[in-house]
Amino acid sequence: MTDTETNILHKLVELETAVESMAVANPKPNLVPLFAQLDEFARALPPDADPDLQHYLQRKSYQKARLLLQGRDAENTRGNCGGR
């Protein structure tokens, strides 16, 4: 896994934790910076990066991207976009 992929995975886990805390958190976590950082990391991926990862990040399919980076892509369900 590249440094950029590692950064993406860490940010995806951070996002998932923040989302899970939304029901009880007061104040609610600000997710905007996490989305901005994910977009920045996605732009930093090289052109030859895993096409599935690029697709998931472009479509904002963050759970699918996390599962892929964790080696659990088989758990991903096929999407409606006609792609992956």
PETADA-V694296 format. One line per field, one symbol per residue. ss: DSSP state (H for helix, E for strand, - for the rest). phi: phi as a letter, one per 40 degrees, with the letter a starting at -180 (. if undefined). psi: psi as a letter, one per 30 degrees, with the letter a starting at -180 (. if undefined). A space follows every 50 residues. Layout:
ss: ???
phi: ???
psi: ???
//
This chain:
ss: --HHHHHHHHHHHHHHHHHHH----------HHHHHHHHHHHHH------ HHHHHHHH---HHHHHHHH---HHH---------
phi: .cccccccdccccccccccccdcbcacccccdccccccccccccccdccd cccdcccccgcccccccdccgbcccccccccgcc
psi: kleeeeeeeeeeeeeeeeeffeefkjlkkjfeeeeeeeeeeeffklfglk eeeeeeeeghieeeeeeefgghfffklkafffc.
//
